[in-house]
Amino acid sequence: MPRRRPAVILLCLILSGLGLSACATPPPARNLEKISYSERPPIRLDVREIEIQRAYQPPNAAPNVDHLFPVPPAAGAQLWAADRLKAAGPLRRARFIVREAPVIEIRLARSGGLTGAFTIEQSERYEARLVAELQILAEDDRVEASVTVEVTHFRTVPENLTLNERLRVWHQMTRSLLDEMDRQLDATIKEALTAYLVL
């Protein structure tokens, strides 16, 4: 028994070391801000129901990266519609359609030689575009009125970006797109669809 004690102690030290190493490893960046527009005043439409559709189908392949986002812009736009658009009438229908929501990754050229070796450069550029349409439909499915907005957002990132930092950048891009879409649609609906608003 005494001969085994050093081996037991060594095993305990090894296991303790592994435990400390595991604790020192930072967890994935998942503490991302929840995207919600429920705190914004509802846009009350004189319709009996609201349909939310996604016409955009991501290719799920390079150079597109929108499918890798924590919240893809297309999904974020649908969340916006669910939060802000409210049915408040007896007739007609409204249809919110996400037409386009791609995010393209473009590799940037880097400096060579000593300059490139000692400089942290921008390595990728992300170009995002979001197109959304709101239609007011008569009972016979005829489009009585509609508004469309298009918003864009661009961002470059440095070559030393970690995966967690990249996820945060992508999440911020979605939020920036949606905030601009929210601003534009709020103003455009109030201007062009006044007849279909319930105040």
N, C-alpha and C positions, 0 to 999 in steps of 0.2 A: 504493500500500500504506500509506504513512504516514497518508493521509487516513482510512483505514478504522479505524485503531487506536483513536481515541476512541469510535467506535461499538461496537467489540468490547468495549472496557472497560466502557462503559455497559451493554451487554447482560449482561455478567458480573455487574455490580453488581445489576442488576434481578433476575436469576435467584438470586443469593445472598440478596437480601432476601426473595424469595418462599420460599426454603428455610427461612430463619430464622423466617418467619411460620408456616409449616406446623409447624415443630418446637415453636413456642410454644403451639400449640393443644392443649389437653389431650385425650387419647384418651377414648373412652367408658368409663364405669365398668363394667368387666367383671370386675374382680378381686373377685368376690363369693365369700363362703365357700361351699364345697361342702356341700350338705345330705346328710348320711349318718348312719345309726344303726348302722352295722356294728360300731362300738366298744362298743355296748351288748350285754349278754348276750342270746343268742337265747332266744326263747320257743318251747320245743320242745313241739309238739303231737302227741298220739297219733293221727296220721292219716298216710295214705300219700302224699297230695299236697295242695298248697295252690293254690287258684285266686285270682287277684287281678283284680277287676273294677271298672269305673267305670260306675256307673249315671248319674251326673251328666253332663249335656251342657251346656256353657257356651253362653249365647246369642250370645256374640261381638259384643255391641252394648251401647251405653249403656243404663242406668247401670252395667252390669257392666263390670269392668275386670280380672277374674281372668285372662282370656286374654292380657293384656298383661304379666303378671308374668314375671320371669326364670324362676322355677319356680312355676307355678300350684299352689295348694293341693291340687287333685285329684291332680296328678302327684306332688307331694311325699308325699301319703298312700300312693300306690302304692309309692314308693321305700321308705317306712317299712316297709310290709308285706314287701317283698322282703328288707330287711335284717334284720328282727327275727323274723319268723315262719318256723319251720323244721319240716318234716315229719319225724317220728321214730317212726312206727308202721306196722303192717302193714295196718290197715283204716281205713275211713272217709275222708272228705275234709273239708277246711276251705275256706271261701270268705270272702275279705275283700272287702267291697263299699264303695266310696266313694259314699255316697248323695247328699250335698249338699256343694258346695264353692264357693259364690258369694262374690264380693267386690263390694260396691256402692259407687259413688262418689256422695257427696252434696255439692253445692255449698253453702257456708255464706254467710250474709248478711254483708256488709261494711259498715263505718261509712262515712258520706258526709262531705262537707265537709272542713275542715282536719284533723280527727281521722283520717279515712281516708287523707288525702294524706300524713301524716307518721307513720303507724303501719303496721308490718308485721303483718298479721292472718292468722289461720288461714283458709284459703280452701276446703279440702276435708276431708271426713271419710270415712274408709274403714271400712266395716263388713264383716267377714269371718265366715263360719260354715262349719264343717266337721263333717259327720256321717258316721260310719263304723260298719260292722257286721261282726262276725266270726261266722260260722255254722259249726257242726259238723254235717256231713251223714252220714247212714247210707248203706249201700251202695245202698239203694233211693231215694236222694236226699231222704229225709225229713229235715227239720231236727230234730236231736236237742237242740241247745242253741244259744243265740246271745247275744251281748252287743252293745250299741249305745252309742256315746258321741257327745256333741255338744259342740263347743268353739267359742267366739267370741273375736274380737279386734277392737278398735277403735283407730283412730289418726287424728289430725288433722295436717295439714301446713300450713306457712306459704305465703303467696302468692308468695314469692320463691324457691321451691324450683326447682332446676335439674332437667333430665331425669335426669341421672346420680344426683342425690340422691333423686329419686322412685323410681328403680329400686332403690336401696339400701333405702329405706323399705319398698317392696313385698316385697323379699327377706327383710327382717327380720320382716315380718308373717307370711310363710309359715313361717319358722322358729319363731316364737312359737306359731302354731297347732299345728304338728307336735310341738313340745316338750310342749305341754299334752295333746295327744292321746296321745302316748307315755306320759305320766305316768298318765293316766286309764285307758287300755287295759291297761297293765301291771298296775295294781292291780285292775281289774275282772276281767280274765282269771284272775288268781290267786285271786280270791274266788269268781267264779261258774262258772268252767270248770276247777276243780281236778281233776275226774275225767278230764279230757282232757289233762292236762299230764304230760310225761315229765321227771322230775327227775333 
